[in-house]
Amino acid sequence: MSVPVLSDPVPQSPGARQKTITELLTQWADLTDAAIAATGVTDGWFRGAILDGKPWDPAAEEVALSPCGTVGAKTAHQVDADVMHAAFEEDPHPIADKLTAYWESEGFTVTRTVDSITPSGWMGISIRAVRSDGVYYGLTATSDQVSIGVKSECSTDPSIDTWAREKSLRNPRSPSPTPSPSPADHEQATLSLSLRALEKP
């Protein structure tokens, strides 16, 4: 299976044209599809927790808006959401290595932040891939599941706030998209979970 080639990163600078919410959603969906294709397994992906039973569907626009600073503005946000799949195999290293190689080939800086194994043999790996324009991938692969977090580049375009308000009004029971934890917070939570697992008898 051929893997889509991601567009070259273009670092943003103050005064540069900002992407609209429509462009950010399209970029996020394309980035997610590219990561899924790179795994070699395109079926069986879910948006959010597997137990929720919601198949991956970019048209659902179930995303968060994370604050970011790559455009030098406090009001900048990026589209942010995860997709999940049951583990491809008990050892998560092959999929972690596969995605690491793919993201590095696309110009991302990749860092492995967690690599653990419990006495019972359960394994967990977390890696992050970042690009100069703010695009971010986060992989958490365990003996049970594979989770890929995807963040678009940053933007200060006013259409983001308009979309968030309209999204809330269309579904009054759902809150507006809210800022999600930063990559560092996510990695710390993952590390804490892995350490707690290691402490289990």
C-alpha positions in Angstrom: 0.0 0.0 0.0 1.3 3.4 -0.9 1.6 6.0 1.9 0.5 9.6 1.2 3.4 12.1 1.1 2.7 15.0 3.5 3.1 18.5 2.2 6.4 20.2 3.1 6.2 22.2 6.4 6.1 26.0 6.1 7.0 27.6 9.4 4.6 30.5 10.2 5.6 34.0 11.1 3.7 36.9 12.5 1.7 38.5 9.7 1.5 35.4 7.6 -1.8 34.2 6.2 -3.6 32.0 8.8 -5.5 28.8 7.8 -9.3 28.9 8.2 -11.0 26.3 10.4 -12.1 24.5 7.2 -8.4 24.2 6.1 -7.4 23.1 9.5 -10.0 20.4 9.6 -9.0 19.2 6.1 -5.3 19.2 7.1 -6.1 17.2 10.3 -8.2 14.6 8.4 -5.4 14.3 5.8 -2.7 13.9 8.5 -4.8 11.3 10.3 -5.5 9.3 7.1 -1.8 9.4 6.2 -0.8 8.0 9.7 -3.5 5.3 9.4 -2.2 4.4 5.9 1.4 4.2 7.2 0.4 1.5 9.7 -0.6 -0.7 6.9 -4.0 -1.4 8.6 -6.8 0.8 7.3 -9.8 -0.9 8.8 -11.0 -1.1 12.3 -10.1 2.4 13.5 -12.2 4.4 15.9 -12.4 8.0 16.8 -11.8 8.3 20.5 -12.1 5.3 22.9 -12.7 1.9 21.2 -15.3 1.1 23.8 -17.4 4.1 22.5 -17.7 2.2 19.2 -17.5 5.2 16.9 -15.7 4.3 13.7 -13.2 6.8 12.3 -15.0 9.4 10.3 -13.4 12.8 9.7 -16.8 14.2 8.7 -17.9 13.9 12.3 -15.6 16.7 13.3 -15.3 15.5 16.8 -12.2 17.4 17.7 -10.7 19.6 20.4 -9.0 23.0 19.9 -5.6 23.1 21.6 -3.9 26.4 22.3 -0.5 26.7 20.6 2.2 29.2 20.1 4.0 28.6 16.8 2.5 31.7 15.3 3.5 34.0 18.1 -0.1 34.7 19.3 -1.9 33.8 22.5 -5.1 33.3 20.6 -3.7 30.6 18.3 -5.3 27.1 18.2 -4.9 23.8 16.4 -7.4 21.0 15.6 -6.6 18.0 17.9 -8.1 14.5 18.1 -7.1 10.8 18.5 -7.9 7.6 16.6 -7.5 4.2 18.2 -7.3 0.5 17.1 -6.9 -2.8 18.9 -3.3 -3.9 19.1 -1.9 -5.3 15.9 0.2 -7.7 17.9 1.2 -8.1 21.5 4.6 -6.4 21.0 4.1 -2.7 20.1 7.7 -2.2 19.0 7.1 -3.1 15.3 4.4 -0.5 14.8 6.3 2.1 16.8 9.4 1.5 14.7 7.3 1.6 11.5 5.7 5.0 12.3 8.9 6.4 13.5 10.6 5.6 10.2 7.6 7.1 8.3 7.4 10.3 10.2 11.2 10.8 10.1 11.1 10.4 6.3 8.4 13.2 6.3 10.7 15.6 8.1 9.3 15.2 11.6 11.5 15.2 14.7 10.6 11.9 16.5 11.3 11.2 20.2 10.5 8.0 22.1 9.3 9.1 25.6 8.1 5.9 27.1 9.3 2.3 26.5 8.2 -0.1 29.3 7.4 -3.7 30.1 5.8 -5.2 33.2 6.8 -8.4 34.9 3.8 -10.0 33.3 5.1 -9.1 29.8 2.7 -6.2 29.1 4.4 -3.5 27.0 3.8 0.2 26.3 5.5 2.7 24.1 4.9 6.4 23.5 6.5 8.5 20.8 5.9 12.0 19.6 6.6 13.5 16.2 6.7 17.3 15.7 7.2 19.6 12.8 8.3 23.2 12.6 4.8 24.5 11.7 3.2 23.0 14.8 1.9 19.8 13.3 2.1 17.0 15.9 1.7 13.3 16.1 1.6 11.3 19.3 1.7 7.5 19.3 0.8 5.4 22.3 1.1 1.7 21.5 0.6 -1.1 24.0 -0.1 -4.8 24.1 -3.8 -3.9 24.1 -4.2 -1.0 21.6 -2.7 1.6 19.3 -3.6 5.3 19.7 -2.5 8.0 17.4 -3.0 11.7 18.4 -3.0 14.2 15.6 -2.7 18.0 15.8 -2.9 20.4 12.8 -0.8 23.4 12.5 -1.6 26.6 14.5 -3.9 29.4 13.3 -5.4 32.6 14.7 -8.1 32.9 12.0 -11.4 34.2 13.5 -13.3 31.4 11.7 -12.1 29.0 14.5 -14.1 30.8 17.1 -17.1 31.1 14.9 -17.0 27.4 14.1 -16.7 26.5 17.8 -19.8 28.6 18.7 -21.8 27.1 15.8 -20.8 23.6 16.7 -22.0 24.2 20.3 -25.3 25.6 19.1 -26.0 22.7 16.7 -25.7 20.3 19.7 -26.7 22.1 22.9 -25.9 19.0 25.0 -22.3 19.1 23.8 -19.9 21.8 25.0 -17.8 23.8 22.6 -14.5 22.2 21.6 -12.1 22.9 24.4 -8.4 23.1 24.8 -6.9 19.7 25.3 -3.8 18.8 27.4 -0.4 19.8 26.0 1.9 17.1 24.5 4.0 17.3 27.7 0.9 16.7 29.9 -0.2 13.8 27.7 3.2 12.2 27.9 3.4 12.7 31.7 0.0 11.0 32.1 1.1 8.1 29.8 4.3 7.7 31.8 2.5 7.7 35.1 0.1 5.0 33.8 3.1 3.0 32.7 4.9 3.3 36.0 1.8 2.3 37.9 1.5 -0.7 35.7 5.1 -1.6 36.4 4.4 -1.5 40.1 1.6 -4.1 39.8 2.7 -7.6 41.1 
